[in-house]
């Protein structure tokens, strides 16, 4: 599959206008249209994603497998052969697109990515959503405050993902192609890192 063609196709599907997924106040499936201003506020109790409590003692993959709104992501991680890696010690920061985020990608493109022949392209996209280390909401906000409201992160895939902390407290991601995604739920702590749920799939160059 031509990655450039894939990127153009996804961009035309409103993108990226996507990682993972739902607001911090939600206790059920997909994200609302408007991300709350406090989307990056750290959770005070075990957060609920997709109607299920996420345990900070479980790994990224184990917790994601319990969330009803992250089933597509889990399937993609398994198809790419990344489940073992993301179950390892890490730590990792994962910007996790929810099911609604993946639905913004054309059906034919999703099916092609999940097929064996699409494994390389799928792996490239998924690893673009992963950053080494454990970066909480507070970490990102502190770094952004010192750099005009944004943080440039180098992903596991190798390209740059820009995190913008907006004046109203909302957080957006900007990918290498200018596509954007919103953080809808932050600081879902894991034993091997942290997950921030997002509403649109971001794409590498």
ZIUR-V397571 format. One record per residue. RES is the residue in three letters. SS is DSSP state (hx for helix, st for strand, lp for the rest). PHI is phi as a letter, one per 40 degrees, with the letter a starting at -180 (NA if undefined). Layout:
res:RES ss:SS phi:PHI
res:RES ss:SS phi:PHI
This chain:
res:UNK ss:lp phi:NA
res:UNK ss:lp phi:c
res:UNK ss:hx phi:c
res:UNK ss:hx phi:c
res:UNK ss:hx phi:c
res:UNK ss:hx phi:d
res:UNK ss:hx phi:c
res:UNK ss:hx phi:c
res:UNK ss:hx phi:c
res:UNK ss:hx phi:c
res:UNK ss:hx phi:c
res:UNK ss:hx phi:c
res:UNK ss:lp phi:c
res:UNK ss:lp phi:g
res:UNK ss:lp phi:c
res:UNK ss:lp phi:c
res:UNK ss:lp phi:c
res:UNK ss:lp phi:NA
res:UNK ss:lp phi:NA
res:UNK ss:lp phi:i
res:UNK ss:lp phi:NA
res:UNK ss:lp phi:i
res:UNK ss:lp phi:c
res:UNK ss:lp phi:c
res:UNK ss:lp phi:c
res:UNK ss:lp phi:c
res:UNK ss:lp phi:b
res:UNK ss:lp phi:a
res:UNK ss:lp phi:e
res:UNK ss:lp phi:c
res:UNK ss:lp phi:c
res:UNK ss:lp phi:c
res:UNK ss:lp phi:c
res:UNK ss:lp phi:b
res:UNK ss:lp phi:c
res:UNK ss:lp phi:c
res:UNK ss:lp phi:c
res:UNK ss:lp phi:c
res:UNK ss:lp phi:d
res:UNK ss:lp phi:c
res:UNK ss:lp phi:c
res:UNK ss:lp phi:c
res:UNK ss:lp phi:c
res:UNK ss:lp phi:c
res:UNK ss:lp phi:b
res:UNK ss:lp phi:d
res:UNK ss:lp phi:c
res:UNK ss:st phi:b
res:UNK ss:st phi:b
res:UNK ss:lp phi:f
res:UNK ss:lp phi:g
res:UNK ss:st phi:b
res:UNK ss:st phi:c
res:UNK ss:lp phi:c
res:UNK ss:lp phi:c
res:UNK ss:lp phi:c
res:UNK ss:lp phi:c
res:UNK ss:lp phi:b
res:UNK ss:lp phi:c
res:UNK ss:hx phi:d
res:UNK ss:hx phi:c
res:UNK ss:hx phi:c
res:UNK ss:hx phi:c
res:UNK ss:hx phi:d
res:UNK ss:hx phi:c
res:UNK ss:hx phi:c
res:UNK ss:lp phi:c
res:UNK ss:hx phi:c
res:UNK ss:hx phi:c
res:UNK ss:hx phi:b
res:UNK ss:hx phi:c
res:UNK ss:hx phi:c
res:UNK ss:hx phi:c
res:UNK ss:hx phi:c
res:UNK ss:hx phi:c
res:UNK ss:hx phi:c
res:UNK ss:hx phi:c
res:UNK ss:hx phi:c
res:UNK ss:hx phi:c
res:UNK ss:lp phi:c
res:UNK ss:lp phi:g
res:UNK ss:lp phi:b
res:UNK ss:hx phi:c
res:UNK ss:hx phi:c
res:UNK ss:hx phi:c
res:UNK ss:hx phi:c
res:UNK ss:lp phi:c
res:UNK ss:lp phi:c
res:UNK ss:lp phi:c
res:UNK ss:lp phi:g
res:UNK ss:lp phi:c
res:UNK ss:st phi:b
res:UNK ss:st phi:b
res:UNK ss:st phi:b
res:UNK ss:st phi:c
res:UNK ss:st phi:c
res:UNK ss:st phi:c
res:UNK ss:lp phi:c
res:UNK ss:hx phi:d
res:UNK ss:hx phi:c
res:UNK ss:hx phi:c
res:UNK ss:hx phi:c
res:UNK ss:hx phi:c
res:UNK ss:lp phi:c
res:UNK ss:lp phi:c
res:UNK ss:lp phi:d
res:UNK ss:hx phi:d
res:UNK ss:hx phi:c
res:UNK ss:hx phi:c
res:UNK ss:hx phi:d
res:UNK ss:hx phi:c
res:UNK ss:hx phi:c
res:UNK ss:hx phi:c
res:UNK ss:hx phi:c
res:UNK ss:lp phi:c
res:UNK ss:hx phi:d
res:UNK ss:hx phi:c
res:UNK ss:hx phi:c
res:UNK ss:hx phi:d
res:UNK ss:hx phi:c
res:UNK ss:hx phi:c
res:UNK ss:hx phi:c
res:UNK ss:hx phi:c
res:UNK ss:hx phi:d
res:UNK ss:hx phi:c
res:UNK ss:hx phi:c
res:UNK ss:hx phi:c
res:UNK ss:lp phi:c
res:UNK ss:lp phi:c
res:UNK ss:st phi:b
res:UNK ss:st phi:b
res:UNK ss:st phi:c
res:UNK ss:lp phi:g
res:UNK ss:lp phi:b
res:UNK ss:lp phi:b
res:UNK ss:lp phi:c
res:UNK ss:hx phi:d
res:UNK ss:hx phi:c
res:UNK ss:hx phi:c
res:UNK ss:hx phi:c
res:UNK ss:hx phi:c
res:UNK ss:hx phi:c
res:UNK ss:hx phi:c
res:UNK ss:hx phi:c
res:UNK ss:hx phi:c
res:UNK ss:lp phi:c
res:UNK ss:lp phi:a
res:UNK ss:lp phi:f
res:UNK ss:lp phi:g
res:UNK ss:st phi:a
res:UNK ss:st phi:b
res:UNK ss:st phi:c
res:UNK ss:st phi:b
res:UNK ss:st phi:c
res:UNK ss:st phi:c
res:UNK ss:lp phi:c
res:UNK ss:lp phi:c
res:UNK ss:lp phi:h
res:UNK ss:lp phi:c
res:UNK ss:st phi:c
res:UNK ss:st phi:b
res:UNK ss:st phi:c
res:UNK ss:st phi:b
res:UNK ss:st phi:b
res:UNK ss:st phi:c
res:UNK ss:lp phi:c
res:UNK ss:lp phi:d
res:UNK ss:lp phi:c
res:UNK ss:lp phi:g
res:UNK ss:lp phi:c
res:UNK ss:st phi:b
res:UNK ss:st phi:b
res:UNK ss:st phi:b
res:UNK ss:st phi:b
res:UNK ss:lp phi:c
res:UNK ss:lp phi:c
res:UNK ss:lp phi:b
res:UNK ss:lp phi:g
res:UNK ss:lp phi:c
res:UNK ss:st phi:b
res:UNK ss:st phi:a
res:UNK ss:st phi:b
res:UNK ss:st phi:c
res:UNK ss:st phi:b
res:UNK ss:st phi:a
res:UNK ss:st phi:b
res:UNK ss:st phi:f
res:UNK ss:st phi:c
res:UNK ss:st phi:c
res:UNK ss:st phi:b
res:UNK ss:lp phi:c
res:UNK ss:lp phi:b
res:UNK ss:st phi:i
res:UNK ss:st phi:a
res:UNK ss:st phi:b
res:UNK ss:st phi:b
res:UNK ss:st phi:c
res:UNK ss:st phi:b
res:UNK ss:lp phi:b
res:UNK ss:lp phi:a
res:UNK ss:lp phi:c
res:UNK ss:lp phi:c
res:UNK ss:lp phi:b
res:UNK ss:lp phi:c
res:UNK ss:lp phi:c
